[in-house]
Amino acid sequence: MRSDIIDFLQNEIRERCEKETNFFGMGCYYHIQAVVKNAAFLAEKYGADVEVVTIAAWLHDIASITDYSLYDDHHIYGAQMSEEILDRFDYDKIELVKKCVLNHRGSKPNVKRSIEEICVADADAVSHFDSVPSLLYLAYVKRKLGIAEGIEFVRSKLERSFNKLSEKSKRLYADKYSEVMRVIG
């Protein structure tokens, strides 16, 4: 495991999340941490390259936390930014990391060709089950929704996230999804 890269990314992502210019606030850092945790878990479970998945998980939202105007295509810009960062470390699996970042969005119909891409995309979706407070912050503070609209926003986001999972991950996370939805009401 390339701890030099992972330590750098953890600090770099935290610093970018702490900036006033980050639309999502620190909630996005907690989301990314949850993606990293779930991606590593899935990589172990599915026999994927844990290092690649961990690095890609740290990088998957780098474009949108750096510049919100890149949000709509943050997967594309994020893949480019990932290459620029990893080039400095002379990392030999840049292309696979870039594919994981490029294909992490379940809302985009990109074909995931590797188990690593599936792990990062599924971890991104399932991370919302771990970061409900961040979704509530997004709903009530950033989007200024009322109580009923905020609950519907969060419920809808969680439903979409579950539906984006691979079939294997849906089975693995079904109980967690049910519990989170029960709590939301």
Protein Blocks (a to p, Z undefined) as FASTA:
>chain_A
ZZklmmmmmmmmmmmmmpmklmnlmmlmmmmmmmmmmmmmmmmmnopafklmmmmmmmmm
mmmmmomklmmmmmmmmmmmmmmmmmmnopaklmmmmmmmmmmpmkbccdcfbfklmmmm
mmmmmmmmmmmmmmmmmmmmmnopafklmmmmmmmmmmmmmmmpcfklmmmmmmmmmmmm
mmnZZ
